[in-house]
Every structure is written in C-alpha cells, then in structure tokens.
Amino acid sequence: MYGPPEEGALAPTVSEEVPSLADLERWAAIEVDPASIYSTRRGGAPITGVKRLLLRMLSQYHIELEAQQTRFNMAVVEHLRELERRSHAE
C-alpha cells in the first residue's frame, strides 16, 4: 500500500499550464523518429546501429502499435472535447 502524497506534491507550480485540446490533439499522434534512437555510451555508434537495425526489422510491428496508440489517444481527446462541450452547455 502506498502512503499519502507529500504535502504540496499535487499542487501545480506557477509555470505549469493546462494544455489546450488543440495541443492534446497534436500530441496524440504517435510517430517514432529513427534519428531519436541513439546510445549515450562511450563507443555507442555500434549500439546505435544495432538499435536502428532492430527498429527497421520490427517496423511492421511498431507501425501497428503506433497506429493503435494514436487511435486510442485521439478517442481520449475526442471524449475530453465532448466533456468540455457538455460542461460549457450547462
């Protein structure tokens, strides 16, 4: 069992803003950029090559997973949009 959160842990800071639905919709589309796959280890170039090769070899599975996640994310954003529409109508 987890204990209670620390005092002030859930309070937003001044710099945090609630993202708009347009931002959420833009972020909902998942795309893996192969250039973002790299290794930070010393001599990491071979490791980066292997990672990118694996991404290429498994791209069929990754594309399907990205599509499923994007569909789910878009459905959540649409549900949030409908909830916002209802709250403004009342």
RASULVEN-V113724 format. One record per residue. RES is the residue in one small letter. PSI is psi as a letter, one per 20 degrees, with the letter a starting at -180 (NA if undefined). OMEGA is omega in whole degrees, -180 to 180 (none if undefined). BURIAL is + if it has 16 or more other C-alpha atoms within 10 Angstrom, else -. Layout:
RES,PSI,OMEGA,BURIAL
RES,PSI,OMEGA,BURIAL
//
This chain:
m,q,179,-
y,q,178,-
g,r,179,-
p,q,179,-
p,q,178,-
e,q,-179,-
e,p,179,-
g,j,-177,-
a,h,-177,-
l,i,-179,-
a,p,179,-
p,q,176,-
t,r,-177,-
v,h,-176,-
s,i,-179,-
e,p,176,-
e,q,176,-
v,p,-179,-
p,q,179,-
s,r,177,-
l,h,177,-
a,g,177,-
d,g,-180,-
l,g,180,+
e,h,179,+
r,h,-179,-
w,i,-175,-
a,h,-179,+
a,o,-177,-
i,p,175,+
e,p,177,-
v,p,178,-
d,o,-179,-
p,h,179,-
a,i,-180,-
s,i,179,-
i,o,-180,-
y,r,178,+
s,p,-180,-
t,j,180,-
r,q,175,-
r,p,-176,-
g,k,-174,-
g,i,-179,-
a,g,178,-
p,h,179,-
i,g,177,+
t,g,178,+
g,g,179,-
v,g,179,-
k,g,-180,+
r,h,176,+
l,g,178,-
l,g,178,-
l,g,180,+
r,g,-179,-
m,h,-177,-
l,j,-174,-
s,h,179,-
q,g,-180,-
y,g,180,-
h,g,-180,-
i,g,179,-
e,g,178,-
l,g,178,-
e,g,-180,-
a,g,179,-
q,g,-179,-
q,h,179,-
t,g,178,+
r,g,178,-
f,g,-179,-
n,g,180,+
m,h,178,+
a,h,178,-
v,g,179,-
v,g,179,+
e,h,178,-
h,g,177,-
l,h,178,-
r,g,179,-
e,g,177,-
l,g,178,-
e,g,179,-
r,g,179,-
r,g,-177,-
s,h,178,-
h,h,-180,-
a,h,-176,-
e,NA,none,-
//
